[in-house]
Amino acid sequence: MTTPEIVSQAHAYVLSALASPSELGALLAAGFAAGLTISSSFVKTMVPLRWLAVCSNVGFLCYGVLHPSWVMALMHGVLLPINCVRLAEMKRVTARVHAATVSKDLSVVWLKPYMKSTRYKAGTILFSKGDEAEHLYILAEGQVEFIEIGVTIGPGQMFGEIAFFAPDKRRTLSARCNEDSLVLSINQSTVRQLYFQNPAFGFEIVGLIANRLSADVARLQDQLTDRAALA
């Protein structure tokens, strides 16, 4: 087919679309969806991409119904709820970490859907001093002791986060289960995926870790003050 023939057919299609409200609506919906698809090539983060995908699905779905093109309508009718669910998931985790940072909730229980649950027997060493920090942990049940300093933590506490985000990623203490325990863990890969899908997650979790460090510093200062008072 020659270029003049293509132009002639396109011109004829536009004229027929202008003469039919449904065809005109289909053409506008397709143009809108195509524009969003092209603009998504310039977006680097996942949440805006999901928004563009949702709007693009709506546009192509309208085109498929009005044209009609049932294959296109079916395809984008399936993709639309998938993109909506994925968008809702990312917005939900960002909202949870933001709420935790604002309220200074240090338990990080909102990360539970992204964590692996493992049961350990009493006496199990979760990690030793000097090990590479590959996971961040939350204690769901039981008791964990940091051997070198004799400090124990109970359910709902996050631990192992300092080395997890430290430059050398090396454990500074050893952790042992004092009793049968249920421990939740999340690895570096999952945290990276959450960050790259939504950079706001990264900023919020940094704020959360900073709050925990501030709380640790305040606790140490109180202990030093108490010791100075006793002396």
N, C-alpha and C positions, 0 to 999 in steps of 0.2 A: 504494500500500500504506500502510495506516494504521500509526500508532505501536504500537497494541496487537498488530497482526499481526506486525510486526517483532520485538517483544519475545517473542511466542509462538513464532515460528520460531527465534529465538536460544535460547530456553529448551529447545526440542525438540532443537536441535543439540547443546547442552551435555549433555543427558541421554543422547543417543545416543553422544556421545564418551565419557562416563563408563562406558558399558556396553561399550565396545570398547577394548582396550588400545592398538591401533594408532591409532585415532582420538584417544584421550587423548594419546598421545605426539605426534601431529601437532599437536594443539591447543597443547600445552605448548611445542613447538618454534617454532610460529608466534608465540606470545606472547613468547617469549624473543627471537626475531629482531626482532619489532616494537619491543620495548622498547629494543634496541640501536640500531635505526634512529632512534628518537625521541631517544635520548640523544646521538647523533652531531650533532644540531643545536646542541648546546651546546659542542662541541669545536672549537677554532680551528686546531690544528696537524695536519699531515698524518699523522704516524706513528700517533697514537692513532686518527685517523679510519680509517686502513687496518686497524688491529686490530679496530675495531668493524665495519668492512665484512666482514672475514674471518669473524668470529664470526656476524654476521648472515647471511652467505651459507650458513654451515653450518646455521643454524637453519632457514632457508627451504628449503634442500636436503632436510633431514630431513622437513620438512612435506610437500614435494612428493612424496617417496617413500612416506611413510606414508599420505597422505590417500586415494588418490594424485592428484597434479596434475603431469602430466609436463611441461607447459609451464614451470611454475615450477621444477621440478627441473632442467630443461635450462638455463634462464636462469641460475640460481644455480650450477649446475655449471660453466658457462662463466666466470662472474664470479669464482668462488672462486680458481682458479689465477692469474688476472690480478692480483687484489688481493694474493695471496701473493707473486708475483714483484715487484710494485711495493714492497711492504713490505720484502722482502729487499734490494732495491736501496738503499732509503733507510737501512736499518740497516747495510748494508755500507759505504756511503760515510762514515757517521758513525763507524763503527769504524776505518776507515782513517785518517781525519783525527785521531781521538783517539790512535791508535797513533803517528802521525807527530809529534804534539805531545809525547807522553810521551817518545818516543825522541829528540826534537829532530832528526828527519829533515827537512831543509829542502828536499828535492828536489820535493816535491808531485807525485810521479809517480802517486799514487793518483787524481789529478784527470783523468788521461789519457782515461778513457772519456767524459768530459763536454767534452772539448776538441776544437777543430778543428785538423787537421794541414795545414800549408802549407809548400811548398818555395820557398826564395828563392835567387836568384843572388848570387854574391859582389858586394859593393858596394851591395846594396839597403839603403836606409834604412828601418828598421822604424818608427821614430818620431823626431821632432825635438823639441828643447827648446822648451817652451811649448805643445806639442800637448795636446789633451784626451786623458786616459787612458781609453780605451774597452775595452781588453783587458789581461789579465794573461798573461804568456808563460812557457813552459818551452822551453829549447833542447834538442832531442832529438839533433841531429847538427850538426856544424860549429862555427863560432866567431863570437861577437858581441862587438863593441867598443863601449864607451861613449866617444864621440869626445872630449868635453870633458876627460875625465880620463885618457884613454889606457888604461883598464882593459879587459881581455878576459875573457870567461867561456867555459867549455866545456860539453859535453853534460851534461844532468842538472840544470842550474842554472835556478832561477826568476828572472825579472827583470821589472821594470815594476810591481811590486806596491805600491811606496810611493805613487806617484801614483794608482794604481788605487783605493786606500782613503783618499787625502788629501781634505780638504774641498774644495779648489779643483780637484782632479782634473787638474792640469797637470804635464806631464813636466818634470823638472828637468835631464835629460840627453838626449842623442841616442844612438840605438842603430843600429849598422850591421853588416851581415853581412860579416865579413872573408873568408869563403869560402862556397861553396854550403852552405846550411844547411836543416835541417828544424826548423820552429818550431811548437810547439803553443800555441794561444791559447784563452782562455775569456772571454766578454763579461760585462758587468754584468748583463744579463737572466738568464743562466743561473745566475750566483751568487745572484741574488735568489731565483730559483725554488727552488734548493737550500736556501736559508735559510728561506724561508716554508714549504717542505714539512717541514723539520725544524730548528727553532731551535737545537738542539744543534750542528748543523753550523756555524752562525754563531759560537757561542761558541768552538768548537774552532779554527776558522780564524783567529779573532782571536788566540787563543793562539799559533798557528803563526806568524803575522806578527810578533807581539811577540817571539818567539824569534829570528826573522830580524833584527829591528831590534837586539835585544840583542847578537847576534853581530856585526853591523856596528859597533855602538858599541865593543865589545870590541876589534875589529880596528883601529879608528881610535885607540883608546887605546894599543894596542901600537905602532902606527906613531909616535905622538907620543913615546912612551917611548924608542923606538929613536933617533929624531931628537935627543931631548934628550941621550941618552947619547953620540951622535956629536959633538954640539956641545961 
